[in-house]
Amino acid sequence: MSLETRTRVLNPVWYESMLDHGYEGVRQIEAALTNTVGWSATTGKVQPWVYQQLTQTFLLDDAMRNRLAKLNPAASAKMANRLLEAHERKYWTPDAATLADLQRAGEDLEDRLEGIGAGVAA
């Protein structure tokens, strides 16, 4: 799993080529992340650093999160939910700041998906 993650999902050559495919590319990135959670569930062999790096690369980087959300809001929100699920299942334990940032990113993505944004009355 570590090799797969390093050479594919966290490899800028791979994920940038996926993003070149727009909507479907983001769905492919999300599918890879979902499969990683599945590997944790079935094998227990996914190391916690994998989730940390996925979180930092795709959701805590504002520019990347905005790109993902613009191309495919549903898949980008699902990515945040999967990473939070991985934490809840104890596949990784991020520090408090990272967890709070991930939760905020997830809320931001959900808001975008639901059409809630700046200029909308609360």
VOFI-56784 format. One record per atom (N, C-alpha, C, CB): z, y, x negated. Coordinates in steps of 0.2 Angstrom, whole numbers, plus 5000, padded with zeros to 4 digits. Glycine has a CB too. Example, Ala and Ser with C-alpha at 12.3 -4.5 7.8 and 13.67 -1.06 7.14 Angstrom:
! residues 2
503949724934;503949784938;503949844934;504549784943;503549894936;503649954932;503950004936;502949974930;
END
This chain:
! residues 122
500049944996;500050005000;500050064996;500650005005;500450064990;500450124986;499750144983;500950114980;499350094981;498750104978;498250124984;498450034975;498250094989;497850114995;497950184997;497950065001;498650204997;498750274999;498550324994;499550285000;498650304987;498450354982;497650364982;498750334975;497350304982;496650304981;496250324987;496350244979;496550324993;496150334999;496450395003;496150275004;496950385006;497250435011;497450505007;497850415015;497750495002;498050554998;497550574993;498650544995;496950544992;496450564988;496050624991;495950504986;496050684988;495650744991;494950724992;495750804986;494650684987;493950664988;493850634995;493650624982;494250584997;494250545003;494350595009;494650485003;494950625009;495150665015;494650725016;495850685015;494450755011;493950815012;493250785015;493850845005;493050725012;492450705015;492550685023;492250635011;493150665024;493350645031;493350715035;494050615032;493550765033;493650835036;492950855037;494050875032;492450845033;491750865033;491450835040;491350845027;491750775042;491550745048;491850775055;491650675048;492250825054;492550865059;493050825063;492050885064;492950825070;493350785075;493450715073;493050795082;492950675072;493050605070;493350595063;492350575070;493250645059;493650635052;494350645053;493350685047;494550685057;495350695058;495550635061;495450765062;495150605066;495450545069;495450485064;494950525075;495050485059;495050435054;495650445050;494450435050;495850505048;496450515044;497050495048;496550595042;497050515055;497650495059;497650415060;497550525066;497150385060;497150315061;497450285054;496450285062;497250305049;497550285042;498250295042;497250315036;498550345045;499250365045;499550315050;499350435047;499250305056;499550255061;499550185058;499150255067;499050165054;499050105051;499550095046;498350085048;499750145042;500350145037;500950135041;500350215034;501050165047;501650155051;501650075053;501750195057;501050055055;501049985056;501249935051;500349965059;500949955045;501149915039;501949915038;500749935033;502249965039;502949975038;503249925043;503250045039;503049925049;503349885054;503249815053;503049905061;502649795050;502549725050;502749695043;501849705051;502749735038;502849705031;503449735028;502249715027;503649795030;504149835026;504049855019;504849785026;503449855017;503249865010;502949935009;502649815009;503049985014;502750045012;503350085009;502550085019;503250115004;503750155000;503850225004;503650154993;504450245004;504650315007;504250365004;505350325006;504050364998;503650424995;502950434999;503550414988;502750375001;502050385005;502150425011;501850315007;502650425015;502750465021;502850535019;503350435025;503250545013;503450615011;502750645009;503850605005;502350615005;501650645003;501250655009;501350594998;501150605013;500750625019;500950685023;500750555024;501650685024;501950745027;501750815023;502650745028;501850815017;501750875013;500950895013;501950865006;500550845012;499850855012;499550875018;499550785009;499750845024;499350855030;499750905035;499150795033;500350905035;500750945040;501151005037;501150895043;501350995031;501751055029;501351105025;502351025024;500751095024;500351135021;500051175027;499751105016;500151235028;499951275033;499151275034;500151345033;498851285029;498051285029;497851225031;497851305022;498051165029;497851105030;497951085038;498151045026;498551105040;498751095047;498351125051;499551105048;498151195050;497751235054;497051205054;497651305051;496751175049;496151145048;496151085053;495951125041;496651045052;496650985056;496650995064;497250935054;497151045065;497251065072;496551095075;497751115073;496251135071;495551165074;495051115075;495351215069;495051065071;494551005071;494650955077;494450975065;495350935077;495550885082;496250895084;495350815079;496450935089;497150955090;497550885092;497151005096;497150845096;497550785098;497750735092;497150745103;497250725088;497450685082;497950715078;496750665079;497950785077;498350815072;499050815075;498150885071;499150825081;499850815085;500050745084;499750835092;499650695085;499850625084;500050605077;499250575086;499750645072;499950625065;500750655064;499550665060;500850705067;501550735067;502050685070;501650805070;501850665076;502250615080;502350555076;501950605087;501850525073;501950465069;502350475063;501250445067;502350525060;502850535054;503550545057;502650595050;503650575062;504350585065;504550515067;504350635071;504050475070;504250405072;504450365066;503650375076;504050375061;504250335054;504950355052;503750355049;505150415053;505850435051;506350405056;505950515051;506150405062;506650375067;506750305066;506350385074;506250265064;506250195063;506550185056;505550165063;506750235052;507050225046;506650205040;507650185046;505950215041;505450195036;505550245030;504750195039;505750305031;505850355026;506450405029;505250395024;506750435024;507250485026;507150545022;507950455024;506750595025;506650655022;507350695022;506150695026;507350745017;507850795017;507850835023;507850835010;508450865024;508550905031;507950955031;509150935031;507850995026;507351045026;506651015028;507251085020;506450965025;505750935026;505750915033;505650875021;506250875036;506250855043;506250915047;506950815044;506550965046;506551025051;505851055050;507051075049;505551055045;504851085044;504351045048;504651095036;504450975047;504050925050;504050935058;504150855048;504650945060;504850955067;504451015070;505550955069;504551065066;504251135068;503451125068;504451185063;503151095063;502451085063;502251035069;502251045056;502650985071;502450945076;502450985083;502950885077;502951035083;503051075089;502451125090;503651115089;502251155084;501651195083;501051165086;501551225076;500951095083;500351065085;500351045092;500250995081;500851025095;500951015102;500751075106;501650985104;501051135104;500951195108;500151205108;501351255105;499851195102;499151215102;498751165106;498851205094;498951105107;498651055111;498751075118;498950985110;499251105120;499451115127;499151195128;500151115128;498851225123;498551285124;499151345124;498251295131;499651335121;500251385121;500151415114;500951345122;500151485114;500051515108;500251585108;499351515105;500151625103;500251695103;499951735109;500051725096;500351775112;500051815117;500151785124;499351825116;500451725124;500551695131;501351705132;500451615130;501451725139;502051745141;502551685141;502051775148;503151685139;503551635139;503851625146;504151635134;
END
